[in-house]
Amino acid sequence: RIALAPGVGPVIASRLLARFGTADVVLGASPSALAQVDGVGPKRAESIARSLSQDEALADRELERAHALGARVLCLGDPDYPPTLAAIDDPPTVLFVRGELEPFGRDAIGLGVVGSRRCTHYGLEQTKRLAGVITTAGVCIVSGGARGIDTQAHRAAIEMKGRTTVVLGSGLAQAYPPENAELFEQIVRDGFGCVVSELPIDTPPKKENFPARNRLIS
């Protein structure tokens, strides 16, 4: 419910949880108490309080959609939440995960690989070579599933029977680009890794989502 509330992004959500201790206490906080949190203020506090009091059904529907897709819902603080992601300044309050997230234990190594969507043939060749070699060393390739270099990096990991993670700039029900839907399914279905997103399940791929998505890749 906190993650779905309008005006509550990861930074504000983290401040709310830090101030009140648990999600339950946040949900019961008064507008005047919410307004004391840095970056909230009286006007936003009223809006947040109103949303938190009304969005239980919306949250239930979101959970149902996630389960229908075979996705896990990890909240910040859950034992299985990736520790390296939890350590950033603005970690996702909620992380939706399809597939196996095991490579992100405390001793795991991942490498973010990103690049041009309109890449050259040489770029594709070198991405395949480098990502493939890195994968054989046991490193998980993390990328954004975009056209071009990102897709090639994921495919190289699969070809070498390694691990890869797709971090979407859309909800899990909105595969983007659409031609990669089968690639994402293969990663999940065949145990090559996972597809993750911090966005609500049916969020479309809007351009403003992608810069924020990149912090998850890193």
N, C-alpha and C positions, 0 to 999 in steps of 0.2 A: 504493500500500500504506500509506503514511503517512496519507493522507487518510481511509482506511477504518478505520484502527485505532481501536478503542474507547478513549475517554478522550483522544484527540488532536484537539482542535478547532483552528481557525485560529491562535489565539494560541500554543498549545503547539507546533504545527507550525512556526510562524515562528521560535520560540525554538530548536527542534531544528536547523533548517536554518542559523540564524545561528551556533549553537555548533559544528556539525560540518561545515558548508561545503557538502556535497552530500547529496542523498537517498541515494545509495549508501552513504555513510559512516554516515548515520543508521541504515540498515537493518542494518549490521554492528556497531552500537554495543552494548556490554555493558550489562546492567542497572545496574551501578555507575556507568558513564559517563552513562547516561541520567538517573540519579538526581541528577546534579550540575546539571541544567538547572533553572532557576528555575520553580517551580510543579509539578514532577514528583514528586520524592521517591522513596524506595525502593519502596514498595508499588505505586505507579502505574508505576514504571520496570519492575518485573517483568512487569506486565500488558502494557505496551507492547512490551517485548522479545519476549514470547511471541506476541503478535499479529503483529508484524512478521515473525517467523520462519515463521509458518504461513499467511499470507494471500496468497501469490503467486497461487494458483488463483482466489481471490476477486477479486483485482485483474484478472486475465485475463478473468474473466466480466464484470466491470464494463465493461471496454474493448469486449468483444464486444457487449454490450447497447447501448453508446453508438454503435458503428459501425452496428448494425442500425437504429438510429433516424436515421442520417445525421448524428450529432452529432460535433463536434470536441471533443477533450479538451485543454485548455490548462493546463499546470502553471505555477505561479509561477516566473517567470524565463524563460519562453518568449518569443521575439521578438514574437509576436502577442498576448500577454497585455495587456489594457487598462492603459496606464500610469497613468491616474488611479485605477484600482482597486488597482493594486500599491502605490500610495503611502499607503493607509490603514493604520491601526495593526494591523488583523487581516484582511489580504486572504485570500480563499479559496486554499487550497493547490492545489486543482484547480477549474477552471471548465468546465462542460459547456455547449457552445454549438451550437444549431441555427440555421442561417441565416447572414446576413452581418454581421460585427462591424466592418466597415471604419470606421463613423463615429467609432470611439473611438481614432483616431490622436492624436498629441500636440497637434494644433491643432483637434481636433473640439470642438464645443459640444453638450452635452446638457442637458436640463431634466427634473428629476424632477417628475412630476405625480401626486399621490395625493389621495384624498379618501374620503368616506363611501360605504359599500356601499349603504346605504339612503338614497339621495340624493333631493333634490327635482327636479321637472321644471326649475326654474330653474337648479339646479346642473348638470344635464345640458346645458342650453342654453349656459351660460357656459363650461363646459369645452370644448364643441365649438367655440365661437367663439375662445376664447383659444388652445387647443392648435392649432387650424387656422391661425391667424395666425402663431403661433410657428414652426410647421412650414414655412410658406412662406418664412421667413427662413433656412432651412437648418439649423435646430436639430433634433436628434433627441429625440423625446419618450420618456422612460424612465418606466415605471410597473410595477405589480405584477400586472397582468392580472386583478385582482379585479373583482367585480361593481360596478356603479355608476360612479363617477367614473373609476376606472382604465380600465375597458373603453371608456368614452366617449373618453378621451384617445387610446387606441390607435386607435380607429376614426376619429377626426378626422384623425390623421396619415395613415392610409391613404387617406381620402377626398381629402386634399390632395396625394396622391402623394408623401408625405414619408417620413421614416424614424422607426422606433419600435423600442424594445427592451422585451421583457417579462422581468421578473426574477421567477422563480417561487419560492414557498415550499414547493415539493415537487420531486421528481425529474422529469426531462423526460418520463418515461413516464407520469406522473400529472398530466395537465392539470387545473388547478383554477382556477376552477370548471369542472366538466365541460362546461357549455354553451358555454364559450369555446374548446373544442378546435379547432373549425373556424376561429375567428379566429386562433389561434396558427399553425395550418397555413397560412392565407392569408399571414400575415406572412412565414413562411419560404419558402413555395412561390413567391410572387409578387415576392420581392426587396424587401420593405418594411423588412427589418431582421432581428432575431433574437430567439430565446427562450433565456434562459440560466438556469442554476442552479448552485449550489455543492454541492448535495446529491446523493448517489448516485442513479442512474437511477430506481430503483423506490421511492424514499422517498415515503410518503403525505403529504398536507397536514396536518401537525399544528400546533396553535396556537403551540407554542413555536418553530416555524421562522420565523414571520413577522416578529417584531421583529428577528431577526438578518438576515433578508432585506432589511430596509429600509436597512441600511448599504450594501448593494450598489447600491440605487437611487440613494442620495445620492452 
